Amino acid sequence: MDKEKSLNVVSAIAPILVSIGAINMGIEGIMEENIIENVFGTVGSHTITKIIYILIGIAALWNIGLIPKLLKK
Protein backbone atom coordinates (compact mmCIF):
# COMPACT_ATOMS: atom_id res chain seq x y z
CA MET A 1 0.00 0.00 0.00
CA ASP A 2 1.50 3.31 -1.03
CA LYS A 3 1.55 6.41 1.14
CA GLU A 4 -1.38 8.15 -0.59
CA LYS A 5 -3.66 5.12 -0.21
CA SER A 6 -2.77 4.71 3.45
CA LEU A 7 -3.51 8.39 4.08
CA ASN A 8 -6.87 7.97 2.34
CA VAL A 9 -7.66 5.01 4.61
CA VAL A 10 -6.79 7.06 7.70
CA SER A 11 -8.84 9.98 6.37
CA ALA A 12 -11.80 7.62 5.95
CA ILE A 13 -11.48 5.98 9.38
CA ALA A 14 -10.85 9.17 11.38
CA PRO A 15 -14.39 10.62 11.04
CA ILE A 16 -15.87 7.27 12.05
CA LEU A 17 -13.78 7.17 15.23
CA VAL A 18 -14.65 10.78 16.04
CA SER A 19 -18.33 10.02 15.49
CA ILE A 20 -18.14 7.03 17.83
CA GLY A 21 -16.49 9.23 20.46
CA ALA A 22 -19.08 11.97 20.02
CA ILE A 23 -22.00 9.54 20.24
CA ASN A 24 -20.44 7.99 23.35
CA MET A 25 -20.08 11.42 24.98
CA GLY A 26 -23.68 12.32 24.08
CA ILE A 27 -25.03 9.10 25.57
CA GLU A 28 -22.88 9.61 28.65
CA GLY A 29 -24.20 13.15 29.05
CA ILE A 30 -27.84 12.19 28.62
CA MET A 31 -28.03 8.78 30.29
CA GLU A 32 -24.79 8.60 32.29
CA GLU A 33 -23.81 5.43 30.39
CA ASN A 34 -20.36 5.04 28.88
CA ILE A 35 -20.89 2.67 25.97
CA ILE A 36 -17.18 2.17 25.24
CA GLU A 37 -16.48 1.17 28.83
CA ASN A 38 -19.61 -1.02 28.88
CA VAL A 39 -18.50 -2.86 25.74
CA PHE A 40 -14.77 -3.17 26.46
CA GLY A 41 -14.81 -3.06 30.26
CA THR A 42 -12.95 -1.00 32.81
CA VAL A 43 -11.26 -3.58 35.02
CA GLY A 44 -9.56 -6.41 33.15
CA SER A 45 -9.40 -4.76 29.75
CA HIS A 46 -8.83 -1.17 30.87
CA THR A 47 -5.90 -1.03 28.45
CA ILE A 48 -8.16 -1.73 25.46
CA THR A 49 -10.57 1.01 26.54
CA LYS A 50 -7.67 3.43 26.97
CA ILE A 51 -6.31 2.58 23.51
CA ILE A 52 -9.74 3.24 21.98
CA TYR A 53 -9.90 6.66 23.66
CA ILE A 54 -6.37 7.45 22.43
CA LEU A 55 -7.33 6.44 18.86
CA ILE A 56 -10.42 8.67 19.05
CA GLY A 57 -8.24 11.58 20.21
CA ILE A 58 -5.72 11.02 17.42
CA ALA A 59 -8.59 10.83 14.92
CA ALA A 60 -9.92 14.16 16.18
CA LEU A 61 -6.51 15.77 15.71
CA TRP A 62 -6.29 14.23 12.23
CA ASN A 63 -9.67 15.75 11.35
CA ILE A 64 -8.56 19.17 12.59
CA GLY A 65 -5.60 18.87 10.22
CA LEU A 66 -7.99 18.25 7.33
CA ILE A 67 -9.92 21.50 7.86
CA PRO A 68 -7.47 23.73 5.91
CA LYS A 69 -7.57 21.30 2.98
CA LEU A 70 -11.37 21.35 2.95
CA LEU A 71 -11.47 25.14 3.09
CA LYS A 72 -9.21 25.40 0.02
CA LYS A 73 -11.70 23.45 -2.13
Secondary structure, 3 states (H helix, E strand, C coil): CCHHHHHHHHHHHHHHHHHHHHHHHHHHHHHCCCHHHHHHCCCCCHHHHHHHHHHHHHHHHHHHHHHHHHHHC
